[in-house]
């Protein structure tokens, strides 16, 4: 059984395309700092981590959830249940594309009933993925509360959904593409943004 | 363009692995309090069964319902089919009812193919067993079960695994579908049967052939026993049931010659005492009950991949 099939995301086809320059907005150390801050904010908000369950949304949300759980464990001194929640079957655009490959759902043994579930995803955009995740949680149990942590909030919400913990607010235009790569799944930790016009400033 | 699952040969290795991977995720659903996913909400799946079948029909029904599809069961007995209606008129009725998928079991080989290619229906057609021809979802669930027990690597690959399929190959759609699919997945298949129970043309199948069970099973990683389909037999294919059991049945003595990791499979329904003895059927290495559980997950995967998106993700072209 595959534990972590990681398909190549339908991101930028070529990062060397001169008409679509790629700009790095967060590098490895920025991502590390953002995750550390989010972890502390989660602990602060919930006054500890005793009832927490951290669930990542595949594919990039899962390694982020694991890193947040590691940081929480390092601060609190005990392990926090961490898992993954695939929302493919709950998407509202399921019928608009060919049937998608399912990704792993692994709910920690204690379940989610009465717990505080922290959903973790890489980019918050339209909010539709999170809507699907809330539906998926509904079929798994009844958490006491659901909170949302994202590495990047790029705006353009289409549903009344907001994140509780945000790594970086990144104002974008709709034609731009935000891509998160994470070591382990990809080559390096980075958040990049790809525009349509030549960039005025390029930061390495 | 609609696609169908009519033959195990329709599936490329990528397709088959996608079905097995999807089934692996869907199998977890059986352990959850709410065994339901919304993927096929509002879609209609018709189970069109011209032949008696309990486990296949129930399995497809459970699979479709767990994906939130509406299920209509259409059995030959007590319907207009027993009043002489043709396959075509039945198909036109289903089309008028707006079926998205038709799961068909028919006594005549090729009936699902006819249904899919005649232009009578626009729905996806899934072959749930036609005559002595094919039963692709059974082969998929068998491969899935083998992959869980014998698979190597992260993908549960069956490359190089040896599978012995024993018994009434002549009348078995399961044997043909399994031989084709397992070959696609890289396993080595040996068919074992008395010479009278091999079909014409079996030498063109991608398999080894043997008449000697005792020589084959010590090397096998999986042994699949087939039911002797006496209802399809008009002549004498073997002298007596007792002689068949002695030469081609799996009993405790033969089971003792298997390797430690070898699993025993049976597509069901079994005839205890004929092709398999009760102590073998109930042994720890027997995965016969698990095959049934896996059947639901595999059929969910097939229905999801055919109907879940805007176009099917697997299956043969129309």
Interface residues (C-beta under 8 A of the other chain):
Chain A: X1 X2 X3 X5 X86 X89 X90 X94 X95 X96 X97 X98 X99 X100 X101 X102 X103 X104 X105 X135 X139 X140 X141
Chain B: X18 X21 X22 X24 X25 X26 X28 X32 X33 X34 X36 X37 X38 X39 X148 X154 X155 X156 X304 X305 X306 X307 X308 X309 X310 X311 X312 X313
